[in-house]
Amino acid sequence: MTFNRPYTFELARQLLTARSLGDATAGHYVNAESNGVDRAQLDRAVATLQRIDPADFDTWIRREYIVDGWLHGYLELSANPDDPTLTAWVLGQRAAAHYDALG
C-alpha cells in the first residue's frame, strides 16, 4: 500500500477519465496495484473525487501534493502555494522521490 495519497488521487482521476470516455478500466487497476495502490484504496479515492467538480480535479490534486509535501518534509514550509513553478508534475516528482527513499 502506498502512503503517497496525492498520487492515489492522480490514479483515481485517470480512472474516472477512462470511465467517462467509455474506455476499459481493468488496466488502470493493474497499473495502480503495480504501484502499491490496491483496488479498495483506488476505489475510495475515486469515490472521494466524485464529490468534487471534475473541473477542480487538477487544482485539488495539486493542493493535496502541497499539503502532503509540507507534512512529510519534501516541500519547504516556506514554499508559496501560489508559486506557478510548483506544478502537480513537479510536486509529484518530489513526492515520488520522497516515498521511494522510504522504501
PLY file of the C-alpha trace (Angstrom):
ply
format ascii 1.0
element vertex 103
property float x
property float y
property float z
element edge 102
property int vertex1
property int vertex2
end_header
0.00 0.00 0.00
1.34 3.40 -0.92
1.36 6.30 1.51
1.57 8.76 -1.38
-2.02 9.92 -1.12
-1.85 12.61 -3.82
-0.56 10.02 -6.30
-3.50 7.80 -5.44
-5.81 10.67 -6.39
-3.95 11.10 -9.68
-4.61 7.45 -10.46
-8.25 7.91 -9.47
-8.57 10.87 -11.82
-7.16 8.76 -14.66
-9.66 6.00 -13.87
-12.58 8.45 -13.81
-11.45 9.91 -17.13
-11.35 6.45 -18.68
-14.83 5.70 -17.35
-16.24 8.96 -18.70
-14.84 8.14 -22.15
-16.23 4.62 -22.01
-12.74 3.13 -22.04
-11.76 -0.09 -20.31
-10.61 0.35 -16.73
-9.01 -3.01 -15.93
-5.59 -1.72 -16.95
-5.92 1.18 -14.54
-6.41 -1.23 -11.66
-3.42 -3.31 -12.79
-1.28 -0.18 -13.04
-2.40 1.03 -9.62
-1.65 -2.33 -7.99
1.79 -2.43 -9.60
2.42 0.96 -7.97
1.28 -0.01 -4.49
-2.33 1.16 -4.68
-4.76 -1.70 -4.13
-8.23 -1.82 -5.65
-10.03 -0.78 -2.46
-7.72 2.20 -1.95
-8.20 3.29 -5.56
-11.98 2.88 -5.34
-12.05 5.04 -2.17
-10.03 7.72 -3.96
-12.44 7.57 -6.90
-15.41 7.94 -4.53
-13.70 10.95 -2.95
-13.06 12.64 -6.29
-16.67 12.06 -7.33
-17.64 14.54 -4.62
-15.58 17.24 -6.32
-16.39 19.11 -9.52
-14.31 17.48 -12.28
-13.16 20.94 -13.36
-11.45 21.26 -9.97
-9.59 17.91 -10.01
-6.23 19.32 -11.11
-6.25 22.15 -8.57
-7.41 19.85 -5.79
-4.76 17.22 -6.53
-2.05 19.90 -6.68
-3.15 21.17 -3.27
-3.03 17.62 -1.94
0.61 17.43 -3.05
1.40 20.77 -1.39
-0.13 19.79 1.96
1.44 16.32 1.77
4.81 17.90 0.97
4.58 20.26 3.92
3.55 17.46 6.27
6.17 14.97 5.12
9.03 17.37 4.50
9.59 17.13 0.75
8.32 20.70 0.35
9.68 23.55 2.42
7.18 25.05 4.85
8.03 28.46 3.42
7.00 27.38 -0.10
4.31 29.60 -1.54
1.33 27.50 -2.65
0.66 30.07 -5.39
4.12 29.54 -6.93
3.39 28.61 -10.57
6.58 26.53 -10.77
5.11 24.12 -8.21
3.07 22.22 -10.76
1.42 18.91 -9.94
4.09 17.25 -12.08
6.97 18.86 -10.14
5.31 18.10 -6.81
4.58 14.56 -7.96
8.27 14.04 -8.74
9.24 15.31 -5.31
6.66 13.06 -3.67
7.83 10.05 -5.66
11.46 10.66 -4.67
10.44 11.08 -1.02
8.31 7.95 -0.83
10.76 5.88 -2.90
13.52 6.80 -0.44
11.37 5.48 2.41
11.27 2.09 0.71
0 1
1 2
2 3
3 4
4 5
5 6
6 7
7 8
8 9
9 10
10 11
11 12
12 13
13 14
14 15
15 16
16 17
17 18
18 19
19 20
20 21
21 22
22 23
23 24
24 25
25 26
26 27
27 28
28 29
29 30
30 31
31 32
32 33
33 34
34 35
35 36
36 37
37 38
38 39
39 40
40 41
41 42
42 43
43 44
44 45
45 46
46 47
47 48
48 49
49 50
50 51
51 52
52 53
53 54
54 55
55 56
56 57
57 58
58 59
59 60
60 61
61 62
62 63
63 64
64 65
65 66
66 67
67 68
68 69
69 70
70 71
71 72
72 73
73 74
74 75
75 76
76 77
77 78
78 79
79 80
80 81
81 82
82 83
83 84
84 85
85 86
86 87
87 88
88 89
89 90
90 91
91 92
92 93
93 94
94 95
95 96
96 97
97 98
98 99
99 100
100 101
101 102
